[in-house]
Amino acid sequence: MKKIKNISVFGFILVSAMLISSCAKLNQVSPTAVQSTQLFKDSIGLSEAVTGMYSTLEVPEYYGAYYPMLADLNSDNGVSGGYNNTSLDEFGTYSVTSSNIFIQNTYVAIYKTIAAANAIIAGENTVKGASAAYLDNIKGQALTLRAMGHFDLLRAFGYHWDLNSPYGVPVITTVQSTNSIVPRSTVSATYASIIADLTQAATLLNGSSERNPNYVNPAIVNALLARVYLYEKDYTNAANYASLVINDGAYQLTDAGHYAAMYGNGAKNSTEFIFQLPFDFQNQSQYYATTYARPEAASTEVLFIANSDLQSFFEARSGDVRYNLMDTTNANGYLRTLKYSSDGKYKDNSALLIRIAEMYLIRAEARGRIQGLADLNTIRVNRGLSALTLADVPDNATYAQAVLDENRAEFNFEGHRYFDLARTGQVVNILQPLTSSGLSVSNSCFPIPLREINAANGTVVQNPGY
């Protein structure tokens, strides 16, 4: 499927009908929206709706930059820039409030992706003249993005580390009316819905040889299942699905000599990329502007700056080529990532959602010290480090820390660190020394936006501590 950048008027009306809503109640259609059964008359309209669904991922508040960047800012990887933006600074001090505008915008943006997916799932079977294979493929893509949306909400706003917790997220699997209010599901029920969607998507997409990293395909579904199962602590399934992707044959790790070049040209062509969102001159991402701005930029021009703690971390890892993607000699005296510095003209840096390196690290963690060390060493050697022996990681705790460190080195400023700390129970231990704010387990996720709580009239409850 070719991505259509210039959506027709027909497609624009469709996307608008799905997205215009009073989002405070998780509404997903306007009261004046044309029903999907009237819009999906042919495969052209459905294809344009799919384009609109992917476009909801690319907004600045989601994978256009802010969702992954805020996760790194709310960790030991980042600090907020010199804008003196109160809402942004809350992330830098790990004291995000329920009235934070970034939280509100991200929460709504993710539910818009879910809304778009639900509209397609509800209406795609009304398309006349389309083959069953085509419709299965479309539904598989929509189910996958709906699952990813719910998972991204769960790890940002829910107690994703505790399967016994009632604090999951509102799970939306149907097109909503303007007055719909959906309560939070439990964490276990949220995971069950996510996995059910991905499992069904895997069945619908089974047999497809497509591996275009810009669109959902079987490898992307398997990679997401590996990630979700790791968070759920189902290590057997996490390892099995990671293996499916590693053994797929379409992906290969970049060696140490070519690692930095992987992020060049806006990070568009690499055998490491399993799932990425492409941008162009007309549809720019915010990665360059928010993390780099320009070579001589002052700190006041950059939103997401690297923490000196990240520099100290890399200085203790002699030979790690990933350190080369940190600017430690900035003339203005601050640190920043160089992962998104290569596209100053077009500002079309891709969003890197899943890379093959993650699959090796998922399998390394899931298999444990004895069986997983080989995968951990595969990453280390390809990034300029020496392989570890069992004597270097003599117990499970030391090994778990080695895996966590490797994830930090690999995915800094790609939106993993805060979620990794939360799922491994390390938020207080790691972040408390870096702030004067008192931290507790409640700081392991963000608050549900206050506007959503108020609009739900008590149906949606707030996270503890907020």
C-alpha positions in Angstrom: 0.0 0.0 0.0 1.4 3.3 -1.0 1.1 6.1 1.5 -1.0 9.0 0.2 0.4 12.3 1.5 -2.2 14.5 -0.2 -5.4 13.1 1.2 -8.4 13.8 -1.0 -11.4 15.8 0.1 -13.2 12.5 0.6 -10.5 11.2 2.8 -10.2 14.4 4.7 -13.9 14.4 5.5 -13.6 10.8 6.7 -10.6 11.5 9.0 -12.3 14.6 10.3 -15.4 12.7 11.1 -13.5 10.2 13.1 -11.3 12.7 15.0 -13.5 15.7 15.8 -14.8 15.1 19.3 -15.2 16.2 22.8 -12.2 14.2 23.9 -12.6 14.8 27.6 -15.2 12.0 27.5 -13.2 9.8 25.2 -15.8 10.6 22.5 -14.6 9.3 19.1 -17.1 10.7 16.6 -18.7 14.1 16.1 -22.5 14.1 16.5 -22.7 15.3 12.9 -20.2 12.6 11.6 -21.2 10.6 8.6 -21.5 6.9 9.6 -18.7 4.7 8.5 -21.1 2.4 6.6 -21.9 5.4 4.3 -18.3 6.3 3.8 -16.6 3.0 3.1 -18.3 2.4 -0.2 -15.2 1.2 -2.0 -11.5 0.3 -1.4 -10.4 3.8 -2.3 -12.3 5.3 0.6 -11.0 2.6 3.0 -7.4 3.1 1.8 -7.7 6.8 2.5 -9.0 6.0 5.9 -6.0 3.9 6.6 -3.8 6.7 5.6 -5.6 8.9 8.0 -5.1 6.3 10.8 -1.3 6.4 10.3 -1.4 10.2 10.2 -2.8 10.2 13.7 0.4 8.5 14.9 2.5 11.3 13.4 1.1 14.3 15.3 3.6 16.1 17.5 1.8 15.0 20.6 2.3 11.3 19.8 5.1 9.9 17.7 5.8 13.2 16.0 8.2 13.6 19.0 6.5 14.3 22.3 5.5 10.8 23.5 9.0 9.3 23.3 10.8 12.5 24.2 8.7 13.1 27.4 9.5 9.6 28.5 13.2 10.3 28.3 12.8 13.7 29.9 11.0 12.0 32.9 14.1 9.8 33.4 17.8 10.1 34.1 18.4 10.6 30.4 17.0 14.1 30.0 16.5 17.6 31.4 14.2 20.3 30.1 15.6 23.1 28.0 15.8 26.8 28.7 12.2 27.8 27.9 11.2 28.0 31.5 8.0 26.1 30.5 6.3 25.1 33.7 4.6 22.1 32.2 7.8 20.9 30.6 9.8 21.4 33.7 7.4 19.1 35.6 8.8 16.2 33.6 12.4 17.3 34.3 11.7 17.2 38.1 9.6 14.0 38.0 6.6 15.9 39.4 4.1 15.9 36.6 0.6 17.1 37.6 -2.8 16.1 36.3 -3.3 19.6 34.8 -0.1 19.3 32.7 -0.9 20.3 29.1 1.5 17.8 27.6 -0.1 15.0 29.4 -3.6 16.2 28.3 -2.5 16.5 24.6 -0.8 13.1 24.5 -3.6 11.3 26.2 -6.1 12.7 23.6 -3.8 12.1 20.7 -3.4 8.4 21.5 -7.2 8.0 21.8 -7.6 9.6 18.4 -5.5 6.8 16.9 -7.7 4.3 18.7 -10.8 6.1 17.3 -9.5 5.9 13.8 -8.7 2.2 14.1 -12.1 1.5 15.6 -13.9 3.3 12.7 -12.0 1.2 10.2 -12.6 -2.1 12.0 -16.3 -1.2 12.3 -16.7 -0.2 8.7 -14.3 -2.2 6.5 -16.6 -5.1 6.0 -19.1 -2.9 4.3 -16.7 -2.2 1.4 -18.1 -3.5 -1.9 -15.9 -5.4 -4.4 -12.9 -5.8 -2.2 -11.2 -9.1 -1.8 -11.2 -11.0 1.6 -7.4 -10.9 1.6 -7.4 -7.1 1.2 -10.0 -6.6 4.0 -8.1 -9.0 6.3 -4.9 -7.0 5.7 -6.7 -3.7 6.5 -8.3 -5.1 9.6 -5.0 -6.5 10.8 -3.3 -3.1 10.5 -6.1 -1.4 12.4 -6.1 -4.0 15.2 -2.4 -3.6 15.5 -2.5 0.1 15.9 -5.4 -0.1 18.3 -3.4 -2.5 20.4 -0.3 -0.2 20.2 -2.4 2.8 21.3 -3.8 1.0 24.3 -0.3 -0.3 25.2 1.2 3.2 24.9 -1.6 4.5 27.2 -1.1 1.7 29.7 2.7 2.2 30.1 2.3 6.0 30.3 -0.9 6.2 32.5 -1.4 2.8 34.1 0.2 0.5 36.6 1.5 -1.7 33.9 4.0 -3.4 36.2 1.3 -4.8 38.5 -1.0 -7.4 37.0 -3.2 -7.3 40.1 -3.8 -3.5 39.9 -7.2 -2.0 39.1 -5.4 0.9 37.4 -5.3 0.0 33.8 -6.7 2.4 31.1 -10.1 2.8 29.5 -10.2 0.2 26.7 -12.1 1.4 23.7 -13.0 -1.3 21.1 -16.1 0.2 19.5 -17.0 3.5 17.8 -18.3 5.7 20.6 -21.2 8.1 20.8 -20.8 11.7 21.8 -21.9 10.9 25.4 -19.9 7.7 26.0 -17.8 7.5 29.1 -15.7 4.4 29.5 -14.2 3.4 33.0 -10.7 2.1 33.4 -10.1 -1.6 32.9 -7.9 -3.5 35.3 -4.3 -3.9 34.3 -4.7 -7.6 33.5 -7.8 -6.9 31.4 -6.0 -4.1 29.5 -3.2 -6.5 28.7 -5.7 -9.2 27.6 -7.3 -6.8 25.2 -4.0 -5.7 23.7 -2.8 -9.3 23.3 -6.1 -10.4 21.8 -5.9 -7.6 19.2 -2.3 -8.4 18.3 -3.0 -12.2 18.1 -6.0 -11.6 15.8 -3.9 -9.3 13.7 -1.1 -11.9 13.4 -3.7 -14.4 12.1 -5.1 -11.9 9.6 -1.7 -10.9 8.3 -0.3 -14.4 8.3 1.5 -15.3 5.1 2.2 -11.8 4.0 5.8 -11.3 2.9 5.6 -7.5 3.2 8.3 -6.0 5.4 8.0 -2.3 4.6 8.8 -0.7 8.0 6.4 2.2 7.4 3.3 0.0 7.6 2.1 -2.8 9.9 3.2 -6.2 8.7 3.7 -9.6 10.4 7.1 -8.8 11.8 5.8 -5.6 13.4 3.0 -7.5 15.0 5.4 -10.1 16.4 7.7 -7.4 17.7 4.9 -5.7 19.5 3.8 -9.0 21.0 7.4 -9.5 22.2 7.4 -6.1 23.8 4.0 -6.5 25.4 4.7 -9.9 26.8 8.0 -8.6 28.3 6.1 -5.8 30.2 3.5 -8.4 31.3 6.4 -10.6 32.6 5.4 -13.5 30.4 9.0 -14.2 29.6 8.4 -17.4 27.6 6.2 -15.7 25.1 8.4 -12.6 25.0 11.4 -14.7 24.0 9.4 -16.7 21.5 8.0 -13.7 19.7 11.4 -11.9 19.8 12.9 -15.0 18.2 10.3 -14.9 15.4 11.5 -11.4 14.5 15.2 -12.2 14.9 14.9 -15.2 12.7 12.6 -13.5 10.2 15.6 -12.7 7.9 14.6 -9.2 7.0 16.6 -7.4 9.7 20.2 -7.2 10.7 22.1 -5.3 13.4 24.4 -2.5 12.3 28.0 -3.0 13.4 30.0 -0.5 15.5 31.6 1.1 12.5 28.3 2.0 10.9 26.2 2.7 14.0 26.2 6.5 13.9 25.4 6.5 10.2 22.2 4.6 10.9 20.8 7.9 12.2 21.9 9.9 9.2 19.6 11.2 6.5 16.8 11.4 8.9 17.2 7.7 9.8 15.3 6.3 6.8 17.2 3.3 5.5 18.6 0.7 7.8 18.2 -3.1 8.2 17.7 -2.4 11.9 14.3 -0.7 11.4 11.3 -2.9 12.0 8.7 -0.1 12.4 9.3 3.6 11.7 7.1 6.5 10.8 8.5 8.5 7.8 8.1 12.3 7.6 8.8 14.7 4.7 9.3 18.4 4.0 5.5 19.0 4.0 4.9 16.7 7.0 7.8 17.4 9.4 8.5 15.7 12.6 9.5 17.7 15.7 12.6 15.6 16.6 15.2 18.0 15.1 13.5 21.1 16.5 13.1 19.8 20.0 16.4 18.0 20.5 18.9 19.8 18.3 17.5 23.0 16.6 20.7 24.0 14.8 24.5 23.5 15.3 25.0 26.7 17.3 21.7 26.6 19.2 21.6 28.0 22.7 19.9 25.9 25.4 16.9 28.1 25.2 16.2 26.8 21.7 16.1 23.1 22.7 13.3 21.5 24.6 14.9 18.1 25.4 18.5 18.3 26.6 20.7 15.4 27.8 21.3 14.9 31.5 24.9 15.0 32.7 24.0 11.6 34.4 23.8 10.1 30.9 27.3 11.5 30.1 28.7 10.0 33.2 27.0 6.7 32.3 28.7 6.6 28.9 32.1 7.7 30.2 32.2 4.5 32.2 31.6 2.4 29.0 34.9 2.8 27.1 34.6 2.0 23.5 30.8 2.3 23.3 30.1 3.9 19.9 26.7 5.0 21.1 28.4 7.8 23.1 29.3 9.4 19.8 25.7 10.4 19.4 25.9 12.7 22.3 27.1 16.3 21.8 29.4 16.9 24.8 31.4 19.8 23.3 28.5 22.2 22.6 29.8 25.8 22.5 26.9 26.9 24.8 27.9 24.4 27.5 25.0 21.9 27.5 24.6 18.3 26.4 22.2 17.0 23.7 21.5 14.0 21.6 22.7 13.9 18.0 20.3 11.2 16.9 18.1 13.7 15.2 20.6 16.3 14.1 21.0 15.1 10.5 18.0 16.8 8.8 18.2 20.5 9.4 16.9 21.3 5.9 13.9 19.1 5.7 13.4 18.3 9.4 11.9 14.9 8.3 13.6 12.7 10.9 11.8 9.4 11.2 10.1 8.2 14.4 11.9 5.0 15.3 9.2 2.8 16.9 10.9 -0.6 16.9 14.4 -1.7 16.0 15.9 -5.2 15.8 18.2 -4.4 18.7 15.2 -4.3 21.0 14.3 -7.9 20.1 17.8 -9.1 21.1 17.5 -7.3 24.4 14.0 -8.5 25.0 15.2 -12.1 24.5 18.3 -11.5 26.6 16.1 -10.3 29.5 13.4 -13.0 29.0 15.8 -15.9 28.8 17.8 -14.8 31.8 21.4 -14.9 32.7 22.4 -18.4 31.5 20.5 -18.5 28.2 20.2 -14.8 27.5 23.9 -13.6 27.9 24.6 -14.5 24.2 22.0 -12.0 23.0 23.2 -9.3 25.4 26.7 -9.8 24.0 25.5 -9.7 20.5 24.4 -6.1 21.1 27.5 -5.2 23.1 29.9 -6.4 20.4 28.0 -4.7 17.7 28.3 -1.4 19.6 32.1 -1.6 20.3 32.1 -3.2 23.7 33.7 -6.5 24.8 31.5 -9.5 25.5 30.7 -10.3 29.1 31.3 -13.7 30.7 29.2 -15.3 33.3 31.8 -14.3 35.9 31.1 -10.7 34.9 27.5 -11.1 35.8 27.7 -13.6 38.7 24.1 -13.4 39.8 20.6 -12.6 38.5 20.6 -9.0 39.9 23.9 -8.1 38.3 22.7 -9.5 35.0 19.4 -7.7 35.2 21.3 -4.4 35.7 23.5 -5.2 32.7 20.4 -5.6 30.5 18.9 -2.4 31.9 22.1 -0.6 31.2 22.3 -1.9 27.7 18.8 -0.7 27.0 19.7 2.7 28.3 22.8 2.9 26.1 20.8 1.7 23.0 17.6 3.6 23.3 18.3 6.9 25.0 16.1 9.6 23.4 14.0 6.9 21.7 11.4 6.8 24.5 12.2 3.7 26.5 14.0 4.7 29.7 11.2 5.9 31.9 9.1 2.9 31.0 12.0 0.5 31.6 12.6 2.0 35.0 8.9 1.7 35.9 8.4 -1.9 34.7 11.5 -3.0 36.6 10.6 -1.1 39.8 13.6 1.3 39.6 11.9 4.7 39.4 12.5 5.7 43.0 16.0 4.2 43.3 17.3 5.8 40.1 15.4 9.1 40.0 15.2 10.2 43.7 18.9 11.2 43.9 18.4 13.5 40.9 15.5 15.6 42.3 14.4 17.4 45.5 10.9 16.1 44.9 9.8 13.2 47.1 9.2 10.2 44.9 7.2 7.0 45.4 5.8 4.2 43.3 3.0 6.6 42.2 5.6 8.4 40.1 6.1 5.3 38.0 3.3 6.5 35.7 1.7 9.8 34.7 -1.6 11.0 36.1 -4.8 10.7 34.1 -5.4 14.3 32.8 -7.6 16.2 35.3 -9.9 17.3 32.5 -10.7 13.7 31.7 -11.4 12.9 35.3 -13.7 15.9 35.7 -15.6 15.1 32.5 -16.1 11.5 33.5 -18.0 12.5 36.7 -16.2 9.9 38.8 -16.4 7.0 36.2 -12.7 7.3 35.4 -10.7 7.3 38.6 -7.3 9.0 39.1 -4.0 7.2 39.8 -3.0 7.1 43.4 -0.9 10.0 44.6 -2.3 12.6 42.2 
